[in-house]
Amino acid sequence: MFTGKLNSSGSEEENIFFRTFKDLFLLFLSAFLFAISFPSFLSRWGYFPLAFFALIPLFIVVHRCSWKSCFFYGIFFGFASYSLFNFWLAKFHPLALFIVPPIHSFYFLLLFPLLKAADSFFPRSGYILQSLLWVAYEFLKTQGFLAYAYGILGYSQYLFLPLIALASITGVWGVSLMVVFPSALIGHFLKGQVSLKGIREYRLPVAAYLIFFIVIILSGLFTRADTDNSEPWKVALIQHNVDPWKGGVAAYEKSLDILMRLSSEALIEDPDIIIWSETAFVPGIDWHTRYRTDQTSYILVKRLRGFLEKQELPFVIGNDDGQLVRTETGEEKRVDYNAAILFKDGKIVETYRKVHLVPFTEYFPYKQTLPGVYRWLRNADTHFWEKGGEYTVFESDGVKFSTPICFEDTFGYLCRNFIREGADVLVNMTNDSWSNSVAAEMQHLGMGVLRAVENKRSVVRATNGGITAIINPNGKILKIFPPFVEGYMAGAVPVYRDQTTLYTRWGDWFGWLSLLFSLLGIAFALFRQLLLRLRS
């Protein structure tokens, strides 16, 4: 009898171990499928059809796990999925992999119990609330100081143009809902006993989804922006394939040599404008012209301005824009902006200063509250910027354009603001060369495609190492330049102004609606549970 108890206990522990192992395997499988749905270490373009089914194992685990274990499983999935998906972050900053995956572990620590609640409290239709909860999570993670848009399921579909046409109405959030719904529905179906009767119960939601899917595809095919008669804007995009933050003044001089040589070569294409990438030239042009605090930097600036004065074309240049400001105590100090500067006849016409900085690695607003973290970041060679305050719209030869810098084009609301201010074209100026990863650059490109579709405006990507590209208002990549190659790309950008989309007018209304319905669904479930307990 004593031996029997030991065997029973041992068997139970063994079952728990194998069940946990199986659940972790399913979650890892889901994380892996999620990661390779996007551009990844397996494919530079990504396997976008997988995104529709990637989360099936996740929803199966959510159904069968206990309330206690779902918190741990959330942490595991968040860390695994973003370590696989954002593997290239290790090259971005030595602290990045200690920030992004743990943050998403915390997000999923909160999300998994909500997904479990939807499954438990709505046994027949929980997949609907689960889908809305997923979109609400994606929307919320793009808000506030920690805003981070990488990994939103809708972006995996950047090559599926008929589907992403939906983004002109709902933003990327509607596309995400169409992608996550099949996983939630199939996961809900597989939690029960698979039978003919069970299949019949799902005929209505499957039919409704397929009808809606077909309508979206047909609409995307037949409502494309007609750019045949659009005014062509000839651009020359300079990809000098140099990381501007490495090497000091000697490296800046070498970089300038390449930029001027490539720009001179590009003139044979007869462009209307020449565009350099984010901080392609590092020494502050305006600062060293006026204050000359560093002789070697001033010599480089003088050389650049001499080159620009000889050009008949306008130039847009990414630059560290230093400005002298007066503090509250009356003292003057230099502040630096990550900026894009429009030059005509060698003179500065207008400057855009980046309004949405990268958290931790470009700014940290909690210096007084968390001085230890601030010092930790500083010691890790973090370069902090000042935040700009205006959505600048440049104009050249009748074409109005704005220049979201680096990861600013990963946020729909921000690019929408530029369009509402009057921009005809979005010109993303970025530096992704630090990643040493084509996958990282392609993930960024995919988000730029959605910005074009949301606003029905062309998007130009001017990068220092990739992916330099021209995207039309329908999200079609018209021209693309190889990554990590020195050279220039010239092309005609269709200037399309004939349509103002619902997304441009209303913004992230679908994201807010998903959040509202998610909150109402959870609140209703909790209220109903409370009533049942009071009655019992």
C-alpha positions in Angstrom: 0.0 0.0 0.0 2.8 2.3 0.9 4.5 1.5 -2.4 1.3 2.1 -4.3 1.1 5.6 -2.9 4.6 6.3 -4.1 3.8 5.0 -7.5 0.6 7.0 -7.7 2.4 10.2 -6.6 5.3 9.6 -9.0 2.9 8.9 -11.8 1.1 12.2 -11.2 4.3 14.2 -11.1 5.4 12.5 -14.3 2.1 13.4 -16.0 2.5 17.0 -14.8 6.0 17.1 -16.1 5.1 15.7 -19.6 2.0 17.9 -19.8 4.1 21.0 -19.0 6.8 19.9 -21.5 4.1 19.4 -24.2 2.6 22.8 -23.5 6.0 24.5 -23.7 6.8 22.8 -26.9 3.5 24.0 -28.4 4.1 27.5 -27.3 7.6 27.4 -28.7 6.2 26.1 -32.0 3.7 29.0 -32.0 6.5 31.4 -31.3 8.6 30.0 -34.1 5.8 30.1 -36.7 5.0 33.6 -35.6 8.6 34.7 -36.1 9.0 33.1 -39.6 5.7 34.6 -40.8 7.7 37.8 -41.0 11.0 38.3 -42.7 13.4 36.2 -40.6 16.6 34.2 -40.4 14.9 31.6 -42.8 13.5 34.0 -45.5 14.2 37.6 -46.2 10.6 38.0 -47.5 8.9 35.9 -44.8 6.3 33.1 -45.1 3.2 35.3 -44.7 0.5 32.6 -45.1 1.8 30.9 -41.9 0.6 33.9 -39.9 -3.0 32.8 -40.3 -2.3 29.6 -38.4 0.8 30.4 -36.3 -1.1 31.0 -33.0 -3.2 27.8 -33.1 -0.9 26.0 -30.7 -1.0 29.0 -28.4 -4.8 29.0 -28.2 -4.8 25.3 -27.6 -2.5 25.7 -24.6 -4.5 28.7 -23.3 -7.6 26.4 -23.3 -6.1 23.5 -21.4 -3.7 25.1 -19.0 -4.6 26.0 -15.4 -5.1 29.6 -14.3 -1.9 29.5 -12.3 0.2 28.1 -15.2 -1.1 30.6 -17.8 0.9 33.4 -16.2 4.1 31.5 -16.6 3.2 30.4 -20.1 2.6 34.0 -21.0 6.0 35.0 -19.8 7.6 32.1 -21.8 5.8 32.8 -25.0 6.5 36.6 -24.9 10.2 36.0 -24.4 10.5 33.1 -26.9 8.5 34.9 -29.7 10.4 38.2 -29.5 13.8 36.6 -29.1 13.2 34.6 -32.3 11.5 37.5 -34.1 13.8 40.3 -33.0 17.0 38.2 -32.9 18.9 41.1 -34.6 18.3 43.4 -31.6 21.5 42.1 -30.1 23.4 44.1 -32.8 21.3 47.3 -32.2 22.3 47.9 -28.6 24.0 45.7 -25.9 21.0 46.2 -23.7 18.3 45.7 -26.3 17.7 41.9 -25.8 17.5 42.6 -22.1 14.7 45.1 -22.7 12.4 44.1 -25.6 11.8 40.4 -24.9 11.3 40.9 -21.2 8.8 43.8 -21.9 6.8 41.5 -24.1 7.0 38.7 -21.5 5.3 41.1 -19.2 2.7 42.0 -21.8 1.8 38.3 -22.3 1.8 37.7 -18.6 -1.2 40.1 -18.6 -2.7 38.9 -21.9 -2.7 35.1 -21.3 -5.1 35.3 -18.3 -7.4 37.5 -20.4 -7.3 35.0 -23.3 -8.0 32.3 -20.7 -11.0 34.2 -19.3 -12.4 34.6 -22.8 -12.1 30.9 -23.4 -13.6 30.0 -20.0 -16.4 32.5 -19.7 -17.6 32.2 -23.3 -17.2 28.5 -24.0 -19.1 28.7 -27.4 -17.8 32.0 -28.8 -14.7 32.9 -26.9 -12.6 32.9 -30.1 -14.3 36.2 -31.0 -13.2 37.9 -27.8 -9.8 36.3 -28.0 -9.2 37.8 -31.5 -10.3 41.3 -30.3 -8.1 41.0 -27.2 -5.1 40.2 -29.4 -5.7 43.3 -31.6 -6.2 45.4 -28.5 -2.9 44.2 -27.1 -1.1 45.1 -30.4 -2.7 48.5 -30.3 -1.8 49.2 -26.7 1.8 48.2 -27.2 2.2 51.1 -29.7 1.2 53.6 -27.1 3.3 55.6 -24.6 7.0 55.6 -23.8 7.5 51.9 -24.5 5.7 52.1 -27.9 7.0 49.4 -30.2 5.2 48.3 -33.4 7.4 45.4 -34.5 5.5 42.1 -34.4 2.0 43.3 -35.2 0.5 40.4 -37.2 -0.9 42.7 -39.9 2.6 43.6 -41.0 3.3 40.0 -41.9 0.9 40.5 -44.9 2.9 43.3 -46.5 3.2 41.3 -49.8 -0.5 40.3 -49.8 -1.7 43.6 -51.4 -5.5 42.8 -51.9 -5.8 42.0 -48.1 -3.8 44.9 -46.8 -5.9 47.3 -48.9 -8.2 47.0 -45.8 -5.7 49.2 -43.9 -6.9 52.3 -45.8 -10.1 51.9 -43.7 -9.0 50.2 -40.4 -5.3 50.8 -40.3 -3.1 47.8 -39.7 -5.5 46.7 -36.9 -8.2 45.4 -39.2 -5.6 43.3 -41.1 -4.4 41.9 -37.8 -7.9 40.9 -36.9 -8.3 39.0 -40.2 -5.0 37.2 -39.6 -5.5 36.2 -35.9 -9.1 35.1 -36.2 -8.4 31.8 -38.0 -5.9 30.8 -35.3 -8.4 31.6 -32.5 -11.3 29.8 -34.3 -9.3 26.7 -35.1 -7.8 26.6 -31.6 -11.3 26.9 -30.2 -12.5 24.0 -32.4 -9.6 21.7 -31.5 -10.1 22.1 -27.8 -13.2 19.9 -28.0 -13.8 16.4 -29.4 -13.4 16.6 -33.2 -16.5 15.1 -34.8 -18.9 15.8 -37.7 -21.4 17.4 -35.3 -18.7 19.6 -33.9 -17.7 20.7 -37.4 -21.3 21.7 -38.2 -21.4 24.0 -35.2 -18.6 26.1 -36.8 -20.2 26.4 -40.2 -21.6 29.9 -39.5 -18.4 31.6 -38.3 -16.3 29.9 -41.0 -18.8 31.0 -43.7 -18.9 34.5 -42.3 -15.1 34.8 -42.2 -14.7 33.4 -45.7 -17.4 35.8 -47.1 -15.8 38.8 -45.4 -12.3 37.7 -46.6 -13.5 37.4 -50.2 -15.2 40.8 -50.1 -12.0 42.3 -48.8 -9.9 40.7 -51.5 -12.2 41.7 -54.2 -12.4 45.2 -52.9 -8.6 45.4 -52.7 -8.3 44.3 -56.3 -10.9 46.7 -57.7 -10.4 49.8 -55.6 -6.7 50.4 -56.2 -5.4 53.9 -56.6 -4.9 54.7 -60.3 -1.4 56.3 -60.4 -1.0 56.2 -64.2 -1.7 59.9 -64.6 0.0 60.9 -61.4 2.8 63.5 -61.5 6.2 61.7 -61.4 8.7 63.0 -58.8 12.2 61.9 -59.8 14.3 61.0 -56.8 17.8 59.9 -56.4 18.4 57.9 -53.1 21.9 57.6 -51.9 22.8 54.4 -50.1 26.4 54.9 -49.0 26.5 51.7 -46.8 28.4 53.2 -43.9 27.3 53.2 -40.3 27.6 56.9 -39.5 28.2 56.4 -35.7 31.4 54.4 -36.1 34.9 55.9 -36.3 34.9 59.5 -35.4 36.0 62.4 -37.7 38.1 60.2 -40.0 35.1 58.0 -40.7 32.8 61.0 -41.2 35.3 62.3 -43.8 35.3 59.0 -45.6 31.6 58.8 -45.5 31.3 62.4 -46.9 33.6 61.4 -49.8 31.3 58.5 -50.7 28.1 60.6 -50.3 29.4 63.3 -52.6 30.8 60.9 -55.2 27.5 58.9 -55.4 25.5 62.1 -55.5 27.5 63.4 -58.4 27.1 60.1 -60.2 23.3 60.2 -59.6 23.1 63.5 -61.5 23.2 61.5 -64.8 19.7 60.3 -64.0 18.4 63.9 -64.0 16.6 63.7 -60.7 14.4 66.4 -59.2 15.9 65.9 -55.7 18.7 64.0 -54.0 18.0 62.3 -50.7 20.6 61.1 -48.1 19.7 58.8 -45.2 19.3 59.3 -41.5 22.4 61.1 -40.0 24.2 60.3 -43.2 26.4 63.3 -42.2 26.9 63.4 -38.5 28.6 66.8 -37.6 25.9 69.4 -37.0 25.8 71.5 -40.1 23.9 74.4 -38.7 25.8 74.3 -35.3 29.3 74.3 -36.8 28.4 76.9 -39.4 27.4 79.3 -36.6 29.6 78.4 -33.6 32.6 76.5 -34.9 33.3 74.8 -31.5 35.3 72.0 -33.2 37.7 72.9 -36.0 37.9 69.5 -37.6 34.1 69.2 -37.7 33.8 72.8 -39.1 36.2 71.9 -41.9 34.0 69.0 -42.9 30.8 71.1 -42.7 32.5 73.8 -44.8 33.4 71.2 -47.4 29.9 69.8 -47.5 28.3 73.3 -47.9 30.8 74.1 -50.6 29.6 71.0 -52.5 25.9 71.9 -52.0 26.4 75.5 -53.2 27.5 74.1 -56.5 24.4 71.9 -57.0 21.3 73.1 -58.9 19.2 70.4 -57.2 17.7 70.4 -53.7 19.2 68.0 -51.2 17.6 66.4 -48.2 20.2 65.3 -45.6 19.9 63.4 -42.3 22.0 65.3 -39.7 22.6 65.7 -36.0 21.1 69.2 -35.6 22.7 71.0 -32.7 20.9 74.0 -31.3 21.6 76.5 -28.5 18.7 76.8 -26.0 18.2 78.7 -22.8 17.4 76.6 -19.7 15.0 77.5 -16.9 17.9 78.8 -14.9 18.8 81.2 -17.7 21.9 79.3 -18.8 22.5 78.4 -22.4 23.3 74.8 -23.5 23.5 72.8 -26.6 20.8 70.2 -27.4 20.9 67.8 -30.3 18.0 66.7 -32.6 17.9 63.7 -35.0 16.9 65.8 -38.0 16.3 66.0 -41.7 17.4 69.2 -43.5 16.3 70.5 -46.9 19.0 72.4 -48.8 18.5 74.6 -51.8 21.4 76.5 -53.4 23.5 75.3 -50.5 21.3 77.1 -47.9 19.1 75.5 -45.2 15.4 76.0 -46.2 13.7 74.1 -43.5 14.5 71.4 -40.8 12.4 68.6 -39.4 13.3 67.3 -36.0 12.3 63.8 -35.0 9.2 63.8 -32.8 9.0 60.1 -31.8 12.3 58.9 -30.3 13.3 55.3 -29.7 12.8 54.6 -25.9 16.0 53.8 -23.9 18.3 54.2 -26.8 17.4 57.7 -28.0 15.8 59.2 -25.0 14.9 58.4 -21.4 12.6 60.9 -19.7 12.9 59.5 -16.2 16.4 60.8 -15.4 15.2 62.2 -12.0 12.9 59.4 -11.1 15.2 56.5 -12.1 18.8 58.0 -12.0 20.3 54.5 -11.7 18.7 53.4 -15.0 19.7 56.6 -16.7 23.4 56.2 -15.6 23.2 52.5 -16.8 22.1 53.6 -20.2 24.6 56.4 -20.4 27.4 54.0 -19.5 26.3 51.7 -22.3 27.2 54.4 -24.8 23.6 55.6 -25.4 23.2 58.7 -27.5 20.2 60.8 -26.3 18.4 63.3 -28.5 16.0 66.1 -27.8 12.4 65.6 -29.0 11.1 67.7 -31.9 7.6 69.3 -31.7 6.4 69.9 -35.3 5.2 67.7 -38.1 7.2 69.5 -40.8 6.1 69.4 -44.4 8.8 70.3 -47.0 8.1 71.5 -50.5 10.2 71.2 -53.6 9.1 71.9 -57.2 5.5 71.7 -56.1 5.8 68.4 -54.3 5.0 68.4 -50.6 6.7 65.7 -48.6 7.6 64.8 -45.0 10.5 62.8 -43.6 9.6 60.4 -40.7 13.0 59.4 -39.4 14.0 55.8 -38.6 11.3 53.9 -36.8 8.8 56.8 -36.9 7.3 55.2 -40.0 6.4 52.1 -37.9 3.6 54.2 -36.4 0.5 54.7 -38.4 -0.8 57.7 -36.3 2.5 59.6 -36.9 2.6 59.2 -40.7 -1.1 60.1 -40.8 -0.3 63.4 -39.0 2.2 64.2 -41.8 -0.4 63.6 -44.4 -3.0 65.6 -42.6 -0.5 68.5 -42.5 -0.4 68.4 -46.3 2.4 65.9 -47.3 1.9 64.3 -50.7 4.7 61.8 -50.2 6.4 60.2 -47.1 10.2 59.9 -47.3 11.5 57.6 -44.6 15.1 58.3 -43.8 16.6 55.5 -41.8 19.8 53.8 -40.6 19.3 50.1 -40.2 22.8 49.0 -41.2 23.8 48.5 -37.5 21.6 45.3 -37.5 23.8 43.5 -40.0 20.6 41.7 -40.8 18.5 41.7 -43.9 15.6 40.4 -41.9 15.6 43.4 -39.7 15.6 45.7 -42.7 12.9 43.8 -44.4 10.7 43.9 -41.3 11.0 47.7 -41.3 10.2 47.8 -45.1 7.0 45.8 -44.5 5.7 48.4 -42.1 6.5 51.2 -44.6 4.3 49.3 -47.1 1.3 49.6 -44.7 1.9 53.3 -44.3 1.5 53.8 -48.0 -1.7 51.8 -48.1 -3.3 53.4 -45.0 -3.0 56.9 -46.5 -3.0 56.1 -50.3 0.3 58.0 -50.6 3.7 56.9 -52.0 6.4 56.1 -49.6 10.1 56.5 -50.3 12.8 54.8 -48.2 16.2 56.4 -48.2 18.5 54.2 -46.1 22.2 54.0 -45.6 22.4 50.2 -45.9 18.9 49.0 -46.8 16.2 48.6 -47.7 16.2 51.6 -50.1 12.9 51.4 -52.0 10.0 53.2 -53.7 6.4 52.1 -52.7 3.3 53.2 -54.5 0.0 54.2 -52.8 -1.3 50.6 -53.2 1.6 49.2 -51.3 3.4 47.8 -54.4 7.2 48.0 -54.2 8.1 49.6 -57.4 11.8 49.6 -57.0 14.2 48.2 -54.5 18.0 48.4 -54.0 20.1 45.6 -52.7 20.9 45.8 -49.0 24.5 46.4 -47.7 25.6 47.6 -51.1 27.1 51.0 -51.8 25.3 52.9 -54.6 22.3 55.0 -55.5 18.9 54.3 -56.8 17.0 56.6 -59.0 13.3 56.3 -59.7 10.0 58.0 -60.4 7.7 58.4 -57.4 4.0 58.7 -58.3 2.6 61.8 -56.5 -1.0 60.8 -55.8 -3.3 63.3 -54.2 -6.7 62.1 -55.5 -7.9 60.2 -52.4 -8.2 60.8 -48.7 -8.7 57.5 -46.9 -10.9 56.8 -44.0 -7.8 56.0 -42.0 -6.3 59.4 -42.8 -9.6 61.0 -41.6 -10.3 58.9 -38.5 -7.0 57.4 -37.5 -6.8 54.4 -35.2 -10.5 54.1 -34.7 -10.5 50.3 -35.2 -7.7 49.9 -32.6 -9.7 51.9 -30.1 -12.9 50.0 -31.0 -11.1 46.6 -30.5 -9.9 47.8 -27.1 -13.4 49.0 -26.1 -15.1 45.7 -27.1 -12.4 43.7 -25.4 -13.0 45.7 -22.1 -16.7 45.3 -22.4 -16.4 41.6 -23.1 -14.2 41.0 -20.0 -16.4 43.3 -17.9 -19.5 41.4 -19.0 -17.9 38.1 -18.2 -16.8 39.2 -14.7 -20.2 40.7 -14.0 -22.0 37.5 -15.0 -19.7 35.4 -12.9 -20.4 37.7 -9.9 -24.2 37.3 -10.4 -23.8 33.5 -10.6 -21.9 33.5 -7.3 -24.4 35.7 -5.6 -27.3 33.4 -6.7 -25.5 30.2 -5.6 
